[in-house]
Amino acid sequence: MAAAATIGCEWCLDYGYWESHNRGVPVAGLKQIARWREAEVYSELERAVIGFAEAMSATPPSVSDRQVDELRQWF
């Protein structure tokens, strides 16, 4: 959903909200996805994953070695 918010895809945001809500994702996080960097509802892990997803969705992808290393700490 963060990538959808970045590119402004309203359909993706609507569908992502519906799908995530139906899978039990807390509503507070869904409502603040467009401002995930500042929102206090996300953990350090969630921020790392959201940042990676956003970087992977860029054209061209802009994933950094630092992002990969950060995710390796968690997974």
PQR file of N, CA, C, O and H, with PARSE charges and radii, in Angstrom:
ATOM      1  N   MET A   1       0.811  -1.191   0.000 -0.4000 1.5000
ATOM      2  CA  MET A   1       0.000   0.000   0.000 -0.0000 2.0000
ATOM      3  C   MET A   1       0.858   1.261   0.000  0.5500 1.7000
ATOM      4  O   MET A   1       0.442   2.285  -0.541 -0.5500 1.4000
ATOM      5  N   ALA A   2       2.033   1.205   0.590 -0.4000 1.5000
ATOM      6  CA  ALA A   2       2.899   2.376   0.593 -0.0000 2.0000
ATOM      7  C   ALA A   2       3.334   2.724  -0.826  0.5500 1.7000
ATOM      8  O   ALA A   2       3.375   3.896  -1.201 -0.5500 1.4000
ATOM      9  H   ALA A   2       2.371   0.373   1.030  0.4000 1.0000
ATOM     10  N   ALA A   3       3.657   1.704  -1.610 -0.4000 1.5000
ATOM     11  CA  ALA A   3       4.038   1.946  -3.006 -0.0000 2.0000
ATOM     12  C   ALA A   3       2.857   2.532  -3.777  0.5500 1.7000
ATOM     13  O   ALA A   3       3.037   3.436  -4.593 -0.5500 1.4000
ATOM     14  H   ALA A   3       3.623   0.752  -1.306  0.4000 1.0000
ATOM     15  N   ALA A   4       1.664   2.027  -3.526 -0.4000 1.5000
ATOM     16  CA  ALA A   4       0.468   2.553  -4.179 -0.0000 2.0000
ATOM     17  C   ALA A   4       0.243   4.008  -3.800  0.5500 1.7000
ATOM     18  O   ALA A   4      -0.133   4.821  -4.644 -0.5500 1.4000
ATOM     19  H   ALA A   4       1.518   1.293  -2.863  0.4000 1.0000
ATOM     20  N   ALA A   5       0.472   4.342  -2.533 -0.4000 1.5000
ATOM     21  CA  ALA A   5       0.320   5.724  -2.084 -0.0000 2.0000
ATOM     22  C   ALA A   5       1.358   6.621  -2.747  0.5500 1.7000
ATOM     23  O   ALA A   5       1.060   7.757  -3.118 -0.5500 1.4000
ATOM     24  H   ALA A   5       0.777   3.682  -1.846  0.4000 1.0000
ATOM     25  N   THR A   6       2.576   6.109  -2.894 -0.4000 1.5000
ATOM     26  CA  THR A   6       3.649   6.892  -3.508 -0.0000 2.0000
ATOM     27  C   THR A   6       3.333   7.242  -4.951  0.5500 1.7000
ATOM     28  O   THR A   6       3.568   8.367  -5.390 -0.5500 1.4000
ATOM     29  H   THR A   6       2.818   5.187  -2.592  0.4000 1.0000
ATOM     30  N   ILE A   7       2.799   6.277  -5.687 -0.4000 1.5000
ATOM     31  CA  ILE A   7       2.490   6.541  -7.097 -0.0000 2.0000
ATOM     32  C   ILE A   7       1.084   7.081  -7.307  0.5500 1.7000
ATOM     33  O   ILE A   7       0.729   7.468  -8.421 -0.5500 1.4000
ATOM     34  H   ILE A   7       2.608   5.362  -5.330  0.4000 1.0000
ATOM     35  N   GLY A   8       0.273   7.112  -6.239 -0.4000 1.5000
ATOM     36  CA  GLY A   8      -1.067   7.690  -6.332 -0.0000 2.0000
ATOM     37  C   GLY A   8      -2.107   6.789  -6.978  0.5500 1.7000
ATOM     38  O   GLY A   8      -3.046   7.286  -7.601 -0.5500 1.4000
ATOM     39  H   GLY A   8       0.561   6.798  -5.334  0.4000 1.0000
ATOM     40  N   CYS A   9      -1.961   5.474  -6.844 -0.4000 1.5000
ATOM     41  CA  CYS A   9      -2.928   4.551  -7.428 -0.0000 2.0000
ATOM     42  C   CYS A   9      -4.095   4.355  -6.458  0.5500 1.7000
ATOM     43  O   CYS A   9      -4.002   3.558  -5.525 -0.5500 1.4000
ATOM     44  H   CYS A   9      -1.198   5.071  -6.339  0.4000 1.0000
ATOM     45  N   GLU A  10      -5.172   5.071  -6.678 -0.4000 1.5000
ATOM     46  CA  GLU A  10      -6.318   5.013  -5.773 -0.0000 2.0000
ATOM     47  C   GLU A  10      -6.955   3.632  -5.742  0.5500 1.7000
ATOM     48  O   GLU A  10      -7.374   3.176  -4.679 -0.5500 1.4000
ATOM     49  H   GLU A  10      -5.247   5.718  -7.436  0.4000 1.0000
ATOM     50  N   TRP A  11      -7.039   2.954  -6.890 -0.4000 1.5000
ATOM     51  CA  TRP A  11      -7.617   1.616  -6.898 -0.0000 2.0000
ATOM     52  C   TRP A  11      -6.772   0.678  -6.035  0.5500 1.7000
ATOM     53  O   TRP A  11      -7.313  -0.100  -5.248 -0.5500 1.4000
ATOM     54  H   TRP A  11      -6.699   3.326  -7.754  0.4000 1.0000
ATOM     55  N   CYS A  12      -5.455   0.752  -6.181 -0.4000 1.5000
ATOM     56  CA  CYS A  12      -4.561  -0.099  -5.387 -0.0000 2.0000
ATOM     57  C   CYS A  12      -4.725   0.176  -3.899  0.5500 1.7000
ATOM     58  O   CYS A  12      -4.718  -0.755  -3.094 -0.5500 1.4000
ATOM     59  H   CYS A  12      -5.016   1.384  -6.820  0.4000 1.0000
ATOM     60  N   LEU A  13      -4.870   1.435  -3.528 -0.4000 1.5000
ATOM     61  CA  LEU A  13      -5.077   1.780  -2.128 -0.0000 2.0000
ATOM     62  C   LEU A  13      -6.403   1.223  -1.615  0.5500 1.7000
ATOM     63  O   LEU A  13      -6.462   0.654  -0.525 -0.5500 1.4000
ATOM     64  H   LEU A  13      -4.875   2.192  -4.182  0.4000 1.0000
ATOM     65  N   ASP A  14      -7.461   1.388  -2.402 -0.4000 1.5000
ATOM     66  CA  ASP A  14      -8.774   0.872  -1.990 -0.0000 2.0000
ATOM     67  C   ASP A  14      -8.753  -0.638  -1.843  0.5500 1.7000
ATOM     68  O   ASP A  14      -9.210  -1.177  -0.835 -0.5500 1.4000
ATOM     69  H   ASP A  14      -7.413   1.850  -3.287  0.4000 1.0000
ATOM     70  N   TYR A  15      -8.222  -1.319  -2.845 -0.4000 1.5000
ATOM     71  CA  TYR A  15      -8.179  -2.781  -2.788 -0.0000 2.0000
ATOM     72  C   TYR A  15      -7.239  -3.250  -1.673  0.5500 1.7000
ATOM     73  O   TYR A  15      -7.559  -4.187  -0.942 -0.5500 1.4000
ATOM     74  H   TYR A  15      -7.851  -0.882  -3.664  0.4000 1.0000
ATOM     75  N   GLY A  16      -6.095  -2.606  -1.548 -0.4000 1.5000
ATOM     76  CA  GLY A  16      -5.151  -2.966  -0.498 -0.0000 2.0000
ATOM     77  C   GLY A  16      -5.752  -2.790   0.888  0.5500 1.7000
ATOM     78  O   GLY A  16      -5.531  -3.610   1.779 -0.5500 1.4000
ATOM     79  H   GLY A  16      -5.835  -1.844  -2.142  0.4000 1.0000
ATOM     80  N   TYR A  17      -6.510  -1.717   1.063 -0.4000 1.5000
ATOM     81  CA  TYR A  17      -7.181  -1.487   2.344 -0.0000 2.0000
ATOM     82  C   TYR A  17      -8.177  -2.610   2.618  0.5500 1.7000
ATOM     83  O   TYR A  17      -8.193  -3.186   3.706 -0.5500 1.4000
ATOM     84  H   TYR A  17      -6.689  -1.051   0.339  0.4000 1.0000
ATOM     85  N   TRP A  18      -9.001  -2.911   1.631 -0.4000 1.5000
ATOM     86  CA  TRP A  18     -10.016  -3.955   1.794 -0.0000 2.0000
ATOM     87  C   TRP A  18      -9.365  -5.305   2.109  0.5500 1.7000
ATOM     88  O   TRP A  18      -9.767  -5.984   3.054 -0.5500 1.4000
ATOM     89  H   TRP A  18      -8.988  -2.443   0.747  0.4000 1.0000
ATOM     90  N   GLU A  19      -8.377  -5.684   1.331 -0.4000 1.5000
ATOM     91  CA  GLU A  19      -7.701  -6.972   1.512 -0.0000 2.0000
ATOM     92  C   GLU A  19      -7.004  -7.040   2.874  0.5500 1.7000
ATOM     93  O   GLU A  19      -7.124  -8.032   3.593 -0.5500 1.4000
ATOM     94  H   GLU A  19      -8.051  -5.133   0.563  0.4000 1.0000
ATOM     95  N   SER A  20      -6.285  -5.990   3.214 -0.4000 1.5000
ATOM     96  CA  SER A  20      -5.558  -5.971   4.483 -0.0000 2.0000
ATOM     97  C   SER A  20      -6.508  -5.993   5.675  0.5500 1.7000
ATOM     98  O   SER A  20      -6.279  -6.716   6.645 -0.5500 1.4000
ATOM     99  H   SER A  20      -6.188  -5.184   2.630  0.4000 1.0000
ATOM    100  N   HIS A  21      -7.561  -5.208   5.601 -0.4000 1.5000
ATOM    101  CA  HIS A  21      -8.556  -5.175   6.680 -0.0000 2.0000
ATOM    102  C   HIS A  21      -9.173  -6.556   6.878  0.5500 1.7000
ATOM    103  O   HIS A  21      -9.351  -7.003   8.011 -0.5500 1.4000
ATOM    104  H   HIS A  21      -7.747  -4.620   4.813  0.4000 1.0000
ATOM    105  N   ASN A  22      -9.495  -7.223   5.787 -0.4000 1.5000
ATOM    106  CA  ASN A  22     -10.099  -8.561   5.870 -0.0000 2.0000
ATOM    107  C   ASN A  22      -9.123  -9.616   6.369  0.5500 1.7000
ATOM    108  O   ASN A  22      -9.539 -10.698   6.783 -0.5500 1.4000
ATOM    109  H   ASN A  22      -9.350  -6.860   4.867  0.4000 1.0000
ATOM    110  N   ARG A  23      -7.836  -9.315   6.335 -0.4000 1.5000
ATOM    111  CA  ARG A  23      -6.822 -10.247   6.851 -0.0000 2.0000
ATOM    112  C   ARG A  23      -6.354  -9.873   8.259  0.5500 1.7000
ATOM    113  O   ARG A  23      -5.413 -10.466   8.787 -0.5500 1.4000
ATOM    114  H   ARG A  23      -7.498  -8.436   6.000  0.4000 1.0000
ATOM    115  N   GLY A  24      -7.017  -8.887   8.859 -0.4000 1.5000
ATOM    116  CA  GLY A  24      -6.747  -8.553  10.247 -0.0000 2.0000
ATOM    117  C   GLY A  24      -5.680  -7.514  10.509  0.5500 1.7000
ATOM    118  O   GLY A  24      -5.253  -7.352  11.652 -0.5500 1.4000
ATOM    119  H   GLY A  24      -7.781  -8.405   8.430  0.4000 1.0000
ATOM    120  N   VAL A  25      -5.238  -6.805   9.488 -0.4000 1.5000
ATOM    121  CA  VAL A  25      -4.255  -5.743   9.694 -0.0000 2.0000
ATOM    122  C   VAL A  25      -4.955  -4.606  10.458  0.5500 1.7000
ATOM    123  O   VAL A  25      -6.053  -4.202  10.077 -0.5500 1.4000
ATOM    124  H   VAL A  25      -5.585  -6.936   8.559  0.4000 1.0000
ATOM    125  N   PRO A  26      -4.339  -4.089  11.524 -0.5600 1.5000
ATOM    126  CA  PRO A  26      -4.973  -3.020  12.306  0.2800 2.0000
ATOM    127  C   PRO A  26      -5.320  -1.798  11.450  0.5500 1.7000
ATOM    128  O   PRO A  26      -4.516  -1.357  10.629 -0.5500 1.4000
ATOM    129  N   VAL A  27      -6.511  -1.266  11.649 -0.4000 1.5000
ATOM    130  CA  VAL A  27      -6.997  -0.128  10.873 -0.0000 2.0000
ATOM    131  C   VAL A  27      -6.100   1.097  11.043  0.5500 1.7000
ATOM    132  O   VAL A  27      -5.908   1.855  10.093 -0.5500 1.4000
ATOM    133  H   VAL A  27      -7.164  -1.624  12.316  0.4000 1.0000
ATOM    134  N   ALA A  28      -5.558   1.298  12.227 -0.4000 1.5000
ATOM    135  CA  ALA A  28      -4.694   2.472  12.460 -0.0000 2.0000
ATOM    136  C   ALA A  28      -3.517   2.487  11.489  0.5500 1.7000
ATOM    137  O   ALA A  28      -3.162   3.540  10.959 -0.5500 1.4000
ATOM    138  H   ALA A  28      -5.714   0.683  12.999  0.4000 1.0000
ATOM    139  N   GLY A  29      -2.915   1.334  11.256 -0.4000 1.5000
ATOM    140  CA  GLY A  29      -1.797   1.257  10.320 -0.0000 2.0000
ATOM    141  C   GLY A  29      -2.230   1.485   8.888  0.5500 1.7000
ATOM    142  O   GLY A  29      -1.524   2.132   8.115 -0.5500 1.4000
ATOM    143  H   GLY A  29      -3.203   0.479  11.687  0.4000 1.0000
ATOM    144  N   LEU A  30      -3.386   0.956   8.532 -0.4000 1.5000
ATOM    145  CA  LEU A  30      -3.888   1.126   7.169 -0.0000 2.0000
ATOM    146  C   LEU A  30      -4.165   2.594   6.867  0.5500 1.7000
ATOM    147  O   LEU A  30      -3.868   3.078   5.774 -0.5500 1.4000
ATOM    148  H   LEU A  30      -3.959   0.430   9.160  0.4000 1.0000
ATOM    149  N   LYS A  31      -4.726   3.289   7.828 -0.4000 1.5000
ATOM    150  CA  LYS A  31      -5.076   4.692   7.611 -0.0000 2.0000
ATOM    151  C   LYS A  31      -3.849   5.593   7.524  0.5500 1.7000
ATOM    152  O   LYS A  31      -3.928   6.692   6.975 -0.5500 1.4000
ATOM    153  H   LYS A  31      -4.967   2.896   8.715  0.4000 1.0000
ATOM    154  N   GLN A  32      -2.722   5.142   8.057 -0.4000 1.5000
ATOM    155  CA  GLN A  32      -1.533   5.998   8.090 -0.0000 2.0000
ATOM    156  C   GLN A  32      -0.437   5.549   7.127  0.5500 1.7000
ATOM    157  O   GLN A  32       0.696   6.021   7.217 -0.5500 1.4000
ATOM    158  H   GLN A  32      -2.658   4.250   8.503  0.4000 1.0000
ATOM    159  N   ILE A  33      -0.763   4.647   6.211 -0.4000 1.5000
ATOM    160  CA  ILE A  33       0.266   4.095   5.324 -0.0000 2.0000
ATOM    161  C   ILE A  33       0.926   5.165   4.451  0.5500 1.7000
ATOM    162  O   ILE A  33       2.117   5.063   4.158 -0.5500 1.4000
ATOM    163  H   ILE A  33      -1.683   4.264   6.138  0.4000 1.0000
ATOM    164  N   ALA A  34       0.195   6.163   4.042 -0.4000 1.5000
ATOM    165  CA  ALA A  34       0.776   7.202   3.176 -0.0000 2.0000
ATOM    166  C   ALA A  34       1.826   8.030   3.917  0.5500 1.7000
ATOM    167  O   ALA A  34       2.678   8.656   3.287 -0.5500 1.4000
ATOM    168  H   ALA A  34      -0.773   6.246   4.280  0.4000 1.0000
ATOM    169  N   ARG A  35       1.769   8.036   5.241 -0.4000 1.5000
ATOM    170  CA  ARG A  35       2.747   8.783   6.037 -0.0000 2.0000
ATOM    171  C   ARG A  35       3.503   7.841   6.970  0.5500 1.7000
ATOM    172  O   ARG A  35       3.723   8.154   8.140 -0.5500 1.4000
ATOM    173  H   ARG A  35       1.076   7.527   5.753  0.4000 1.0000
ATOM    174  N   TRP A  36       3.894   6.697   6.443 -0.4000 1.5000
ATOM    175  CA  TRP A  36       4.496   5.638   7.239 -0.0000 2.0000
ATOM    176  C   TRP A  36       5.803   6.050   7.906  0.5500 1.7000
ATOM    177  O   TRP A  36       6.152   5.521   8.961 -0.5500 1.4000
ATOM    178  H   TRP A  36       3.715   6.444   5.492  0.4000 1.0000
ATOM    179  N   ARG A  37       6.517   6.976   7.312 -0.4000 1.5000
ATOM    180  CA  ARG A  37       7.798   7.395   7.906 -0.0000 2.0000
ATOM    181  C   ARG A  37       7.601   8.135   9.234  0.5500 1.7000
ATOM    182  O   ARG A  37       8.423   8.006  10.141 -0.5500 1.4000
ATOM    183  H   ARG A  37       6.233   7.406   6.455  0.4000 1.0000
ATOM    184  N   GLU A  38       6.525   8.900   9.351 -0.4000 1.5000
ATOM    185  CA  GLU A  38       6.271   9.685  10.556 -0.0000 2.0000
ATOM    186  C   GLU A  38       5.291   9.016  11.510  0.5500 1.7000
ATOM    187  O   GLU A  38       5.301   9.307  12.706 -0.5500 1.4000
ATOM    188  H   GLU A  38       5.857   9.004   8.614  0.4000 1.0000
ATOM    189  N   ALA A  39       4.449   8.129  11.003 -0.4000 1.5000
ATOM    190  CA  ALA A  39       3.397   7.519  11.826 -0.0000 2.0000
ATOM    191  C   ALA A  39       4.000   6.677  12.945  0.5500 1.7000
ATOM    192  O   ALA A  39       4.962   5.940  12.727 -0.5500 1.4000
ATOM    193  H   ALA A  39       4.441   7.893  10.032  0.4000 1.0000
ATOM    194  N   GLU A  40       3.443   6.788  14.121 -0.4000 1.5000
ATOM    195  CA  GLU A  40       3.961   6.085  15.285 -0.0000 2.0000
ATOM    196  C   GLU A  40       3.414   4.662  15.421  0.5500 1.7000
ATOM    197  O   GLU A  40       3.771   3.950  16.360 -0.5500 1.4000
ATOM    198  H   GLU A  40       2.662   7.388  14.298  0.4000 1.0000
ATOM    199  N   VAL A  41       2.560   4.249  14.501 -0.4000 1.5000
ATOM    200  CA  VAL A  41       1.930   2.928  14.628 -0.0000 2.0000
ATOM    201  C   VAL A  41       2.784   1.790  14.072  0.5500 1.7000
ATOM    202  O   VAL A  41       2.429   0.623  14.232 -0.5500 1.4000
ATOM    203  H   VAL A  41       2.270   4.827  13.738  0.4000 1.0000
ATOM    204  N   TYR A  42       3.905   2.111  13.420 -0.4000 1.5000
ATOM    205  CA  TYR A  42       4.719   1.078  12.786 -0.0000 2.0000
ATOM    206  C   TYR A  42       5.968   0.767  13.605  0.5500 1.7000
ATOM    207  O   TYR A  42       6.604   1.658  14.168 -0.5500 1.4000
ATOM    208  H   TYR A  42       4.194   3.059  13.290  0.4000 1.0000
ATOM    209  N   SER A  43       6.298  -0.511  13.653 -0.4000 1.5000
ATOM    210  CA  SER A  43       7.511  -0.948  14.339 -0.0000 2.0000
ATOM    211  C   SER A  43       8.726  -0.710  13.436  0.5500 1.7000
ATOM    212  O   SER A  43       8.586  -0.358  12.264 -0.5500 1.4000
ATOM    213  H   SER A  43       5.782  -1.235  13.196  0.4000 1.0000
ATOM    214  N   GLU A  44       9.899  -0.905  13.996 -0.4000 1.5000
ATOM    215  CA  GLU A  44      11.138  -0.778  13.224 -0.0000 2.0000
ATOM    216  C   GLU A  44      11.150  -1.785  12.067  0.5500 1.7000
ATOM    217  O   GLU A  44      11.558  -1.448  10.955 -0.5500 1.4000
ATOM    218  H   GLU A  44      10.012  -1.191  14.948  0.4000 1.0000
ATOM    219  N   LEU A  45      10.712  -2.995  12.325 -0.4000 1.5000
ATOM    220  CA  LEU A  45      10.642  -4.013  11.272 -0.0000 2.0000
ATOM    221  C   LEU A  45       9.661  -3.599  10.182  0.5500 1.7000
ATOM    222  O   LEU A  45       9.974  -3.704   8.996 -0.5500 1.4000
ATOM    223  H   LEU A  45      10.381  -3.269  13.228  0.4000 1.0000
ATOM    224  N   GLU A  46       8.487  -3.133  10.568 -0.4000 1.5000
ATOM    225  CA  GLU A  46       7.496  -2.716   9.571 -0.0000 2.0000
ATOM    226  C   GLU A  46       8.026  -1.582   8.711  0.5500 1.7000
ATOM    227  O   GLU A  46       7.805  -1.563   7.500 -0.5500 1.4000
ATOM    228  H   GLU A  46       8.232  -3.048  11.531  0.4000 1.0000
ATOM    229  N   ARG A  47       8.717  -0.643   9.325 -0.4000 1.5000
ATOM    230  CA  ARG A  47       9.300   0.464   8.543 -0.0000 2.0000
ATOM    231  C   ARG A  47      10.346  -0.047   7.549  0.5500 1.7000
ATOM    232  O   ARG A  47      10.412   0.429   6.416 -0.5500 1.4000
ATOM    233  H   ARG A  47       8.896  -0.658  10.308  0.4000 1.0000
ATOM    234  N   ALA A  48      11.158  -1.012   7.972 -0.4000 1.5000
ATOM    235  CA  ALA A  48      12.165  -1.581   7.073 -0.0000 2.0000
ATOM    236  C   ALA A  48      11.502  -2.280   5.892  0.5500 1.7000
ATOM    237  O   ALA A  48      11.942  -2.128   4.752 -0.5500 1.4000
ATOM    238  H   ALA A  48      11.105  -1.399   8.893  0.4000 1.0000
ATOM    239  N   VAL A  49      10.456  -3.037   6.155 -0.4000 1.5000
ATOM    240  CA  VAL A  49       9.756  -3.767   5.090 -0.0000 2.0000
ATOM    241  C   VAL A  49       9.037  -2.798   4.153  0.5500 1.7000
ATOM    242  O   VAL A  49       9.091  -2.956   2.933 -0.5500 1.4000
ATOM    243  H   VAL A  49      10.098  -3.161   7.081  0.4000 1.0000
ATOM    244  N   ILE A  50       8.370  -1.804   4.717 -0.4000 1.5000
ATOM    245  CA  ILE A  50       7.658  -0.826   3.883 -0.0000 2.0000
ATOM    246  C   ILE A  50       8.652  -0.053   3.016  0.5500 1.7000
ATOM    247  O   ILE A  50       8.403   0.160   1.829 -0.5500 1.4000
ATOM    248  H   ILE A  50       8.326  -1.675   5.708  0.4000 1.0000
ATOM    249  N   GLY A  51       9.761   0.363   3.590 -0.4000 1.5000
ATOM    250  CA  GLY A  51      10.780   1.082   2.817 -0.0000 2.0000
ATOM    251  C   GLY A  51      11.335   0.233   1.683  0.5500 1.7000
ATOM    252  O   GLY A  51      11.556   0.729   0.578 -0.5500 1.4000
ATOM    253  H   GLY A  51       9.964   0.190   4.554  0.4000 1.0000
ATOM    254  N   PHE A  52      11.561  -1.056   1.959 -0.4000 1.5000
ATOM    255  CA  PHE A  52      12.057  -1.971   0.936 -0.0000 2.0000
ATOM    256  C   PHE A  52      11.020  -2.125  -0.180  0.5500 1.7000
ATOM    257  O   PHE A  52      11.363  -2.071  -1.361 -0.5500 1.4000
ATOM    258  H   PHE A  52      11.382  -1.459   2.857  0.4000 1.0000
ATOM    259  N   ALA A  53       9.762  -2.315   0.194 -0.4000 1.5000
ATOM    260  CA  ALA A  53       8.700  -2.471  -0.813 -0.0000 2.0000
ATOM    261  C   ALA A  53       8.588  -1.225  -1.680  0.5500 1.7000
ATOM    262  O   ALA A  53       8.414  -1.323  -2.894 -0.5500 1.4000
ATOM    263  H   ALA A  53       9.483  -2.358   1.153  0.4000 1.0000
ATOM    264  N   GLU A  54       8.685  -0.074  -1.069 -0.4000 1.5000
ATOM    265  CA  GLU A  54       8.612   1.172  -1.819 -0.0000 2.0000
ATOM    266  C   GLU A  54       9.800   1.287  -2.778  0.5500 1.7000
ATOM    267  O   GLU A  54       9.627   1.682  -3.931 -0.5500 1.4000
ATOM    268  H   GLU A  54       8.827   0.006  -0.082  0.4000 1.0000
ATOM    269  N   ALA A  55      10.995   0.948  -2.311 -0.4000 1.5000
ATOM    270  CA  ALA A  55      12.190   1.014  -3.162 -0.0000 2.0000
ATOM    271  C   ALA A  55      12.112   0.004  -4.306  0.5500 1.7000
ATOM    272  O   ALA A  55      12.553   0.291  -5.418 -0.5500 1.4000
ATOM    273  H   ALA A  55      11.135   0.628  -1.374  0.4000 1.0000
ATOM    274  N   MET A  56      11.555  -1.170  -4.039 -0.4000 1.5000
ATOM    275  CA  MET A  56      11.406  -2.191  -5.088 -0.0000 2.0000
ATOM    276  C   MET A  56      10.398  -1.768  -6.153  0.5500 1.7000
ATOM    277  O   MET A  56      10.479  -2.198  -7.304 -0.5500 1.4000
ATOM    278  H   MET A  56      11.196  -1.404  -3.135  0.4000 1.0000
ATOM    279  N   SER A  57       9.452  -0.924  -5.760 -0.4000 1.5000
ATOM    280  CA  SER A  57       8.396  -0.496  -6.683 -0.0000 2.0000
ATOM    281  C   SER A  57       8.798   0.707  -7.526  0.5500 1.7000
ATOM    282  O   SER A  57       8.091   1.064  -8.467 -0.5500 1.4000
ATOM    283  H   SER A  57       9.387  -0.574  -4.825  0.4000 1.0000
ATOM    284  N   ALA A  58       9.912   1.328  -7.204 -0.4000 1.5000
ATOM    285  CA  ALA A  58      10.366   2.489  -7.974 -0.0000 2.0000
ATOM    286  C   ALA A  58      10.803   2.050  -9.365  0.5500 1.7000
ATOM    287  O   ALA A  58      11.146   0.888  -9.585 -0.5500 1.4000
ATOM    288  H   ALA A  58      10.486   1.037  -6.438  0.4000 1.0000
ATOM    289  N   THR A  59      10.786   2.991 -10.294 -0.4000 1.5000
ATOM    290  CA  THR A  59      11.236   2.710 -11.651 -0.0000 2.0000
ATOM    291  C   THR A  59      12.398   3.628 -11.968  0.5500 1.7000
ATOM    292  O   THR A  59      12.205   4.834 -12.123 -0.5500 1.4000
ATOM    293  H   THR A  59      10.507   3.935 -10.115  0.4000 1.0000
ATOM    294  N   PRO A  60      13.600   3.084 -12.068 -0.5600 1.5000
ATOM    295  CA  PRO A  60      14.009   1.702 -11.798  0.2800 2.0000
ATOM    296  C   PRO A  60      14.047   1.455 -10.288  0.5500 1.7000
ATOM    297  O   PRO A  60      14.050   2.401  -9.500 -0.5500 1.4000
ATOM    298  N   PRO A  61      14.077   0.179  -9.888 -0.5600 1.5000
ATOM    299  CA  PRO A  61      14.145  -0.136  -8.459  0.2800 2.0000
ATOM    300  C   PRO A  61      15.330   0.564  -7.806  0.5500 1.7000
ATOM    301  O   PRO A  61      16.399   0.689  -8.404 -0.5500 1.4000
ATOM    302  N   SER A  62      15.127   1.021  -6.570 -0.4000 1.5000
ATOM    303  CA  SER A  62      16.176   1.790  -5.895 -0.0000 2.0000
ATOM    304  C   SER A  62      16.560   1.191  -4.543  0.5500 1.7000
ATOM    305  O   SER A  62      16.871   1.922  -3.603 -0.5500 1.4000
ATOM    306  H   SER A  62      14.259   0.919  -6.084  0.4000 1.0000
ATOM    307  N   VAL A  63      16.538  -0.114  -4.450 -0.4000 1.5000
ATOM    308  CA  VAL A  63      16.896  -0.792  -3.204 -0.0000 2.0000
ATOM    309  C   VAL A  63      18.383  -0.611  -2.952  0.5500 1.7000
ATOM    310  O   VAL A  63      19.209  -0.821  -3.840 -0.5500 1.4000
ATOM    311  H   VAL A  63      16.285  -0.708  -5.214  0.4000 1.0000
ATOM    312  N   SER A  64      18.708  -0.219  -1.729 -0.4000 1.5000
ATOM    313  CA  SER A  64      20.117  -0.014  -1.378 -0.0000 2.0000
ATOM    314  C   SER A  64      20.656  -1.227  -0.618  0.5500 1.7000
ATOM    315  O   SER A  64      19.896  -2.026  -0.071 -0.5500 1.4000
ATOM    316  H   SER A  64      18.037  -0.049  -1.008  0.4000 1.0000
ATOM    317  N   ASP A  65      21.968  -1.343  -0.599 -0.4000 1.5000
ATOM    318  CA  ASP A  65      22.606  -2.403   0.187 -0.0000 2.0000
ATOM    319  C   ASP A  65      22.252  -2.262   1.660  0.5500 1.7000
ATOM    320  O   ASP A  65      22.076  -3.263   2.355 -0.5500 1.4000
ATOM    321  H   ASP A  65      22.585  -0.694  -1.044  0.4000 1.0000
ATOM    322  N   ARG A  66      22.146  -1.038   2.137 -0.4000 1.5000
ATOM    323  CA  ARG A  66      21.779  -0.780   3.525 -0.0000 2.0000
ATOM    324  C   ARG A  66      20.403  -1.354   3.838  0.5500 1.7000
ATOM    325  O   ARG A  66      20.206  -1.945   4.900 -0.5500 1.4000
ATOM    326  H   ARG A  66      22.289  -0.225   1.572  0.4000 1.0000
ATOM    327  N   GLN A  67      19.442  -1.186   2.917 -0.4000 1.5000
ATOM    328  CA  GLN A  67      18.100  -1.730   3.136 -0.0000 2.0000
ATOM    329  C   GLN A  67      18.134  -3.255   3.213  0.5500 1.7000
ATOM    330  O   GLN A  67      17.475  -3.851   4.065 -0.5500 1.4000
ATOM    331  H   GLN A  67      19.602  -0.707   2.055  0.4000 1.0000
ATOM    332  N   VAL A  68      18.893  -3.875   2.335 -0.4000 1.5000
ATOM    333  CA  VAL A  68      19.000  -5.335   2.338 -0.0000 2.0000
ATOM    334  C   VAL A  68      19.650  -5.810   3.637  0.5500 1.7000
ATOM    335  O   VAL A  68      19.181  -6.765   4.256 -0.5500 1.4000
ATOM    336  H   VAL A  68      19.429  -3.390   1.643  0.4000 1.0000
ATOM    337  N   ASP A  69      20.708  -5.158   4.041 -0.4000 1.5000
ATOM    338  CA  ASP A  69      21.382  -5.524   5.293 -0.0000 2.0000
ATOM    339  C   ASP A  69      20.446  -5.371   6.489  0.5500 1.7000
ATOM    340  O   ASP A  69      20.437  -6.202   7.396 -0.5500 1.4000
ATOM    341  H   ASP A  69      21.090  -4.382   3.538  0.4000 1.0000
ATOM    342  N   GLU A  70      19.663  -4.303   6.475 -0.4000 1.5000
ATOM    343  CA  GLU A  70      18.713  -4.075   7.569 -0.0000 2.0000
ATOM    344  C   GLU A  70      17.677  -5.193   7.637  0.5500 1.7000
ATOM    345  O   GLU A  70      17.347  -5.665   8.725 -0.5500 1.4000
ATOM    346  H   GLU A  70      19.671  -3.628   5.737  0.4000 1.0000
ATOM    347  N   LEU A  71      17.167  -5.617   6.495 -0.4000 1.5000
ATOM    348  CA  LEU A  71      16.198  -6.703   6.484 -0.0000 2.0000
ATOM    349  C   LEU A  71      16.812  -8.021   6.895  0.5500 1.7000
ATOM    350  O   LEU A  71      16.140  -8.847   7.514 -0.5500 1.4000
ATOM    351  H   LEU A  71      17.435  -5.234   5.611  0.4000 1.0000
ATOM    352  N   ARG A  72      18.074  -8.240   6.567 -0.4000 1.5000
ATOM    353  CA  ARG A  72      18.755  -9.475   6.967 -0.0000 2.0000
ATOM    354  C   ARG A  72      18.830  -9.612   8.486  0.5500 1.7000
ATOM    355  O   ARG A  72      18.885 -10.729   9.002 -0.5500 1.4000
ATOM    356  H   ARG A  72      18.621  -7.570   6.065  0.4000 1.0000
ATOM    357  N   GLN A  73      18.833  -8.512   9.195 -0.4000 1.5000
ATOM    358  CA  GLN A  73      18.835  -8.556  10.649 -0.0000 2.0000
ATOM    359  C   GLN A  73      17.548  -9.194  11.186  0.5500 1.7000
ATOM    360  O   GLN A  73      17.547  -9.821  12.245 -0.5500 1.4000
ATOM    361  H   GLN A  73      18.788  -7.605   8.777  0.4000 1.0000
ATOM    362  N   TRP A  74      16.467  -9.023  10.444 -0.4000 1.5000
ATOM    363  CA  TRP A  74      15.168  -9.497  10.889 -0.0000 2.0000
ATOM    364  C   TRP A  74      14.837 -10.877  10.355  0.5500 1.7000
ATOM    365  O   TRP A  74      14.171 -11.665  11.026 -0.5500 1.4000
ATOM    366  H   TRP A  74      16.467  -8.513   9.584  0.4000 1.0000
ATOM    367  N   PHE A  75      15.304 -11.173   9.138 -0.4000 1.5000
ATOM    368  CA  PHE A  75      14.884 -12.427   8.495 -0.0000 2.0000
ATOM    369  C   PHE A  75      16.056 -13.346   8.244  0.5500 1.7000
ATOM    370  O   PHE A  75      15.879 -14.442   7.711 -0.5500 1.4000
ATOM    371  H   PHE A  75      15.845 -10.533   8.592  0.4000 1.0000
TER
END
